[in-house]
Amino acid sequence: MSQRELDKRKALLLSQIQQQRLDLSAGRRDWLEATGAYDRGWNTLLSLRSYALIASSVMAIWTVRHPSFLMRWTRRGFGAWSAWRMVRATIQQQSR
């Protein structure tokens, strides 16, 4: 290949690289715009982590002092979960 052909090839490759960089930049901007709400939600969740730690500590102390409270809500939660499973099974059985 001659020097002129090599220079043309180099210019072509450089222009392709520049176009790919522009495409990547646009894709990044679109991706950040599409996931912005999730990012903000995740950051909010992370900022509330210290409050969750404090709340769980208070709940642990409350549970030690009032164990019947925990047992009552455990039974209610198990009852709600069992009811949900029964409803879901009934719906699936009727849809067959």
Backbone as ProteinMPNN parsed JSONL, in Angstrom:
{"seq_chain_A": "MSQRELDKRKALLLSQIQQQRLDLSAGRRDWLEATGAYDRGWNTLLSLRSYALIASSVMAIWTVRHPSFLMRWTRRGFGAWSAWRMVRATIQQQSR", "coords_chain_A": {"N_chain_A": [[0.848, -1.185, 0.0], [0.4, 2.226, -0.661], [1.672, 5.31, 0.721], [-0.246, 7.265, 0.593], [-2.677, 5.845, 0.394], [-2.592, 4.609, 2.872], [-2.805, 6.861, 4.537], [-5.383, 7.702, 3.848], [-6.85, 5.517, 4.758], [-6.262, 5.643, 7.478], [-7.425, 8.132, 8.106], [-10.095, 7.492, 7.607], [-10.541, 5.493, 9.542], [-10.112, 7.0, 11.879], [-12.239, 8.803, 11.695], [-14.351, 7.036, 11.955], [-13.897, 6.121, 14.547], [-14.322, 8.514, 15.956], [-17.045, 8.896, 15.432], [-18.102, 6.652, 16.709], [-17.455, 7.279, 19.342], [-19.097, 9.519, 19.712], [-21.597, 8.27, 19.427], [-21.54, 6.531, 21.638], [-21.477, 8.407, 23.699], [-23.97, 9.646, 23.381], [-25.611, 7.437, 23.84], [-24.961, 6.901, 26.498], [-25.963, 9.195, 27.745], [-28.702, 8.895, 27.18], [-29.165, 6.508, 28.56], [-28.598, 7.244, 31.221], [-30.622, 9.108, 31.572], [-32.879, 7.48, 31.34], [-32.61, 5.767, 33.527], [-32.572, 7.431, 35.672], [-34.597, 7.894, 37.622], [-34.571, 5.503, 39.065], [-31.996, 5.596, 40.081], [-32.161, 7.843, 41.75], [-34.044, 6.897, 43.584], [-32.628, 4.723, 44.712], [-30.497, 6.108, 45.895], [-31.932, 7.567, 47.795], [-32.871, 5.472, 49.364], [-30.435, 4.506, 50.365], [-29.686, 6.722, 51.861], [-31.501, 6.595, 53.895], [-30.7, 4.489, 55.376], [-29.377, 4.658, 57.864], [-31.427, 5.505, 59.535], [-33.09, 3.283, 59.383], [-31.536, 1.426, 60.688], [-31.531, 2.452, 63.293], [-34.293, 2.31, 63.816], [-34.706, -0.48, 63.685], [-33.209, -1.282, 65.862], [-34.592, -0.106, 67.993], [-36.978, -1.487, 67.667], [-36.119, -4.076, 68.249], [-35.498, -3.857, 70.978], [-38.037, -3.196, 71.949], [-39.391, -5.538, 71.331], [-38.142, -7.377, 73.003], [-38.988, -6.448, 75.442], [-41.757, -6.628, 75.194], [-42.876, -9.368, 74.328], [-45.26, -10.624, 73.537], [-46.446, -8.912, 71.762], [-44.888, -9.146, 69.455], [-45.38, -11.848, 68.838], [-48.124, -11.791, 68.327], [-48.255, -10.188, 65.992], [-46.726, -11.761, 64.341], [-48.335, -14.042, 64.042], [-50.511, -12.823, 62.75], [-49.266, -11.965, 60.386], [-48.496, -14.455, 59.315], [-51.038, -15.524, 58.939], [-52.087, -13.751, 56.998], [-50.303, -14.274, 54.915], [-50.876, -16.979, 54.42], [-53.536, -16.748, 53.614], [-53.191, -15.272, 51.278], [-51.759, -17.137, 49.717], [-53.738, -19.092, 49.416], [-55.717, -17.689, 48.0], [-54.293, -17.069, 45.649], [-53.758, -19.665, 44.695], [-56.367, -20.522, 44.214], [-57.165, -18.76, 42.195], [-55.349, -19.458, 40.18], [-56.139, -22.088, 39.767], [-58.736, -21.782, 38.78], [-58.213, -20.492, 36.399], [-57.22, -22.393, 34.715]], "CA_chain_A": [[0.0, 0.0, 0.0], [1.164, 3.473, -0.715], [1.492, 6.205, 1.87], [-1.513, 7.984, 0.392], [-3.748, 4.916, 0.768], [-2.525, 4.451, 4.325], [-3.339, 8.084, 5.133], [-6.845, 7.666, 3.67], [-7.364, 4.487, 5.66], [-6.129, 6.191, 8.824], [-8.453, 9.169, 8.261], [-11.384, 6.805, 7.679], [-10.636, 4.862, 10.862], [-10.258, 8.055, 12.888], [-13.607, 9.334, 11.633], [-15.228, 6.006, 12.534], [-13.702, 6.165, 16.0], [-14.991, 9.716, 16.46], [-18.489, 8.655, 15.375], [-18.419, 5.701, 17.767], [-17.411, 8.02, 20.603], [-20.32, 10.323, 19.793], [-22.707, 7.344, 19.666], [-21.448, 6.093, 23.031], [-21.849, 9.528, 24.555], [-25.423, 9.8, 23.292], [-26.202, 6.282, 24.525], [-24.778, 7.101, 27.939], [-26.907, 10.23, 28.167], [-30.037, 8.293, 27.159], [-29.231, 5.521, 29.636], [-28.7, 7.955, 32.499], [-31.953, 9.715, 31.628], [-33.872, 6.418, 31.548], [-32.456, 5.153, 34.843], [-32.437, 8.486, 36.679], [-35.546, 7.711, 38.717], [-34.077, 4.397, 39.888], [-30.807, 6.078, 40.789], [-32.603, 8.712, 42.851], [-34.662, 6.032, 44.594], [-31.568, 3.986, 45.386], [-29.783, 7.051, 46.767], [-32.817, 7.846, 48.925], [-32.848, 4.289, 50.217], [-29.152, 4.487, 51.06], [-29.64, 7.796, 52.856], [-32.38, 6.213, 55.006], [-30.154, 3.298, 56.012], [-29.079, 4.901, 59.288], [-32.711, 5.526, 60.249], [-33.554, 1.9, 59.461], [-30.739, 0.791, 61.737], [-32.059, 2.935, 64.574], [-35.642, 1.758, 63.991], [-34.624, -1.908, 63.985], [-32.708, -1.405, 67.236], [-35.722, 0.203, 68.882], [-37.939, -2.592, 67.542], [-35.561, -5.223, 68.975], [-35.68, -3.595, 72.412], [-39.475, -3.282, 72.205], [-39.768, -6.95, 71.251], [-37.658, -8.039, 74.216], [-39.824, -6.015, 76.569], [-43.156, -7.015, 74.959], [-42.817, -10.481, 73.372], [-46.585, -10.984, 73.021], [-46.684, -8.033, 70.613], [-44.244, -9.781, 68.307], [-46.089, -13.098, 68.515], [-49.415, -11.439, 67.737], [-48.042, -9.738, 64.615], [-46.228, -12.91, 63.582], [-49.516, -14.835, 63.68], [-51.269, -12.072, 61.744], [-48.512, -12.036, 59.13], [-48.62, -15.81, 58.781], [-52.418, -15.668, 58.456], [-52.215, -13.006, 55.746], [-49.542, -15.007, 53.903], [-51.642, -18.182, 54.09], [-54.71, -16.328, 52.842], [-52.715, -14.902, 49.941], [-51.446, -18.367, 48.991], [-54.994, -19.749, 49.083], [-56.348, -16.902, 46.932], [-53.491, -17.251, 44.436], [-53.991, -21.028, 44.208], [-57.734, -20.578, 43.689], [-57.17, -18.04, 40.909], [-54.63, -20.271, 39.197], [-56.939, -23.283, 39.483], [-59.865, -21.383, 37.949], [-57.77, -20.038, 35.086], [-56.817, -23.567, 33.912]], "C_chain_A": [[0.887, 1.24, 0.0], [0.861, 4.326, 0.511], [0.155, 6.927, 1.786], [-2.699, 7.109, 0.792], [-3.773, 4.702, 2.282], [-3.084, 5.674, 5.043], [-4.856, 8.135, 5.009], [-7.47, 6.677, 4.643], [-7.335, 4.993, 7.108], [-7.201, 7.246, 9.082], [-9.831, 8.543, 8.394], [-11.574, 6.173, 9.057], [-10.804, 5.895, 11.969], [-11.66, 8.651, 12.878], [-14.604, 8.322, 12.197], [-15.118, 5.993, 14.058], [-14.417, 7.365, 16.608], [-16.504, 9.525, 16.478], [-18.912, 7.679, 16.47], [-18.392, 6.378, 19.14], [-18.654, 8.873, 20.79], [-21.532, 9.444, 20.089], [-22.716, 6.857, 21.109], [-21.87, 7.201, 23.996], [-23.364, 9.739, 24.56], [-26.123, 8.651, 24.003], [-26.101, 6.398, 26.034], [-25.782, 8.114, 28.464], [-28.331, 9.658, 28.216], [-30.207, 7.307, 28.309], [-29.371, 6.202, 30.995], [-30.062, 8.621, 32.66], [-33.012, 8.662, 31.939], [-33.8, 5.84, 32.952], [-32.352, 6.178, 35.966], [-33.359, 8.304, 37.865], [-35.086, 6.584, 39.645], [-32.86, 4.823, 40.698], [-31.194, 6.963, 41.971], [-33.249, 7.886, 43.962], [-33.63, 5.257, 45.393], [-30.8, 4.894, 46.34], [-30.62, 7.426, 47.982], [-32.808, 6.687, 49.903], [-31.543, 4.22, 51.019], [-29.068, 5.578, 52.127], [-30.512, 7.468, 54.067], [-31.847, 5.015, 55.792], [-29.88, 3.514, 57.495], [-30.37, 4.949, 60.106], [-33.274, 4.121, 60.398], [-32.803, 1.144, 60.549], [-31.251, 1.186, 63.116], [-33.441, 2.322, 64.844], [-35.593, 0.269, 64.325], [-34.093, -2.142, 65.4], [-33.824, -1.145, 68.242], [-36.736, -0.936, 68.861], [-37.431, -3.827, 68.289], [-35.747, -5.051, 70.48], [-37.154, -3.729, 72.784], [-39.934, -4.742, 72.229], [-39.318, -7.704, 72.496], [-38.552, -7.679, 75.402], [-41.271, -6.457, 76.441], [-43.209, -8.16, 73.947], [-44.187, -10.863, 72.802], [-46.94, -10.13, 71.8], [-46.111, -8.658, 69.352], [-44.997, -11.034, 67.884], [-47.43, -12.812, 67.846], [-49.241, -11.031, 66.274], [-47.458, -10.838, 63.737], [-47.398, -13.785, 63.138], [-50.344, -14.125, 62.617], [-50.575, -12.122, 60.383], [-48.611, -13.406, 58.497], [-50.029, -16.054, 58.248], [-52.629, -14.953, 57.133], [-51.481, -13.728, 54.614], [-50.288, -16.266, 53.467], [-52.871, -17.836, 53.258], [-54.308, -15.962, 51.417], [-52.4, -16.144, 49.108], [-52.72, -19.074, 48.549], [-55.692, -19.013, 47.936], [-55.604, -17.106, 45.615], [-53.705, -18.647, 43.839], [-55.38, -21.159, 43.601], [-57.813, -19.894, 42.328], [-56.471, -18.858, 39.847], [-55.431, -21.503, 38.803], [-58.119, -22.928, 38.576], [-59.447, -20.953, 36.557], [-57.328, -21.193, 34.198], [-57.932, -24.123, 33.112]], "O_chain_A": [[1.968, 1.267, 0.588], [-0.1, 4.074, 1.239], [-0.494, 7.167, 2.804], [-3.623, 7.581, 1.455], [-4.84, 4.624, 2.892], [-3.768, 5.533, 6.057], [-5.545, 8.555, 5.939], [-8.489, 6.964, 5.271], [-8.285, 4.785, 7.863], [-7.817, 7.26, 10.148], [-10.648, 8.998, 9.194], [-12.637, 6.301, 9.665], [-11.571, 5.673, 12.905], [-12.209, 8.968, 13.933], [-15.583, 8.701, 12.84], [-16.119, 5.87, 14.764], [-15.048, 7.246, 17.658], [-17.173, 9.94, 17.424], [-19.96, 7.858, 17.09], [-19.22, 6.076, 19.999], [-19.205, 8.946, 21.888], [-22.391, 9.809, 20.892], [-23.774, 6.777, 21.734], [-22.545, 6.942, 24.992], [-23.963, 9.981, 25.608], [-27.12, 8.864, 24.693], [-27.029, 6.043, 26.76], [-26.384, 7.907, 29.518], [-29.073, 9.902, 29.167], [-31.254, 7.268, 28.955], [-30.176, 5.778, 31.824], [-30.594, 8.688, 33.768], [-33.937, 8.917, 32.711], [-34.828, 5.459, 33.514], [-32.068, 5.812, 37.106], [-32.951, 8.534, 39.003], [-35.198, 6.696, 40.866], [-32.717, 4.452, 41.863], [-30.626, 6.847, 43.057], [-33.025, 8.147, 45.144], [-33.742, 5.144, 46.614], [-30.489, 4.499, 47.463], [-30.084, 7.587, 49.078], [-32.745, 6.883, 51.117], [-31.556, 3.911, 52.21], [-28.451, 5.381, 53.175], [-30.288, 8.006, 55.152], [-32.469, 4.577, 56.76], [-30.136, 2.619, 58.301], [-30.399, 4.484, 61.246], [-33.87, 3.798, 61.426], [-33.384, 0.313, 61.248], [-31.384, 0.341, 64.002], [-33.723, 1.872, 65.955], [-36.363, -0.197, 65.166], [-34.491, -3.102, 66.06], [-33.977, -1.877, 69.22], [-37.287, -1.308, 69.897], [-38.222, -4.549, 68.896], [-36.113, -5.999, 71.175], [-37.483, -4.31, 73.818], [-40.765, -5.126, 73.052], [-40.036, -8.575, 72.988], [-38.83, -8.519, 76.258], [-41.952, -6.644, 77.449], [-43.565, -7.922, 72.793], [-44.26, -11.377, 71.685], [-47.657, -10.585, 70.91], [-46.766, -8.694, 68.31], [-45.223, -11.251, 66.694], [-47.825, -13.507, 66.909], [-49.997, -11.48, 65.412], [-47.671, -10.846, 62.525], [-47.448, -14.219, 61.987], [-50.827, -14.762, 61.682], [-51.226, -12.3, 59.353], [-48.788, -13.521, 57.284], [-50.201, -16.714, 57.223], [-53.28, -15.489, 56.237], [-51.975, -13.787, 53.488], [-50.328, -16.584, 52.279], [-53.207, -18.546, 52.31], [-55.005, -16.305, 50.462], [-52.736, -16.198, 47.926], [-52.786, -19.597, 47.437], [-56.199, -19.645, 47.008], [-56.233, -17.295, 44.573], [-53.82, -18.793, 42.622], [-55.554, -21.834, 42.586], [-58.46, -20.402, 41.412], [-56.955, -18.943, 38.719], [-55.409, -21.919, 37.645], [-58.463, -23.709, 37.689], [-60.243, -21.039, 35.622], [-57.081, -20.976, 33.012], [-57.746, -25.105, 32.393]]}, "name": "protein", "num_of_chains": 1, "seq": "MSQRELDKRKALLLSQIQQQRLDLSAGRRDWLEATGAYDRGWNTLLSLRSYALIASSVMAIWTVRHPSFLMRWTRRGFGAWSAWRMVRATIQQQSR"}
